[in-house]
Amino acid sequence: MWAINFLNFIFISFILVIVIFGALINFLEPYLPTIIKQSFRYGKMSYKGDQSRITSLLEIPKSWFKHFYVFSLIWSIAAVALAARCYLVSLQSAPTVVLWFLDIVTGSKERQVEVDSTTCLIAVVLIFLQCARRWYETHFIQIFSSKSKINLSHYLVGYFHYFASITGIIANAEGFVRGSNARPVKITDLNILGIVAVMLFLYSWLQQYLSNLTLVNLRKSKDGKVVTEDHLMPQGGWFEDVSSPHMLFEVLMYVALMLLMPYSVTMRYAALWVLSNQVETAWLTHKWYQQTFGSKYPKRRKAIFPKIL
């Protein structure tokens, strides 16, 4: 079956890239060309040696991360509106133009139903909450270092991630698959696993926000003024157990979405992509903390999973 193979293929490609290049960085970095090291690393763990002129031309401010949260917010609102229209208002399948668009981006007119109407609506609302909060954080709370850069590839991947994740939810949902009916939402359609998944998502959503606030407050004085752009050592909360709790909870949110939609192939690949990406980034961040703060850095802290990694 060719259903949503295009989105899946891109997710698989991203997973392979992060696994292969992550392994190279972790184990063979001294032997790698500068162009790879400089392209892969960013932020506080960016490459500090001689710079590649070509790679430098493709670097942009890390603060541009906020751009794809604008996109993801708009895209998630569109998904919620379409799902609400199908399941709460008209009880009709999605408009023909939407079906046509989904056929093109998934590469198939023979998509199969993998997500029921109730689960679809809940899933798009949850991912909307995440996009809305991240948009708010990056525009009004987060303090970006003026010197921090990212490679253009990281920037573009962010757009695709949210496009594919959100589109992947509705592409195989009732009412969005040709020939399927848009059934009304019934909360009783949500089983025990679905309820646990929603609770896990909301808990992770809140904890990620609190973790991000901890990082922001490191750069502020008690009266709320920004006093530094340096990366200081975070303490308290989940930071006592892992170096990057915000990355841990990013993984858990996508695990929750995968559990909520156990038959969605695209969400499995999206969760695996988030897992591989966040684990590698958290590992590099952990090593940076250890190298920067030395013996002052708590030995009990792991990179991303308490007591494990």
Helices and strands as residue ranges (DSSP letters): H 5-28, G 29-31, H 34-40, G 43-45, H 53-57, E 59-61, G 62-64, H 65-84, I 85-89, H 96-106, H 117-136, I 137-141, E 149-151, H 152-171, G 187-189, H 192-217, G 237-240, H 245-260, H 265-293, G 294-296
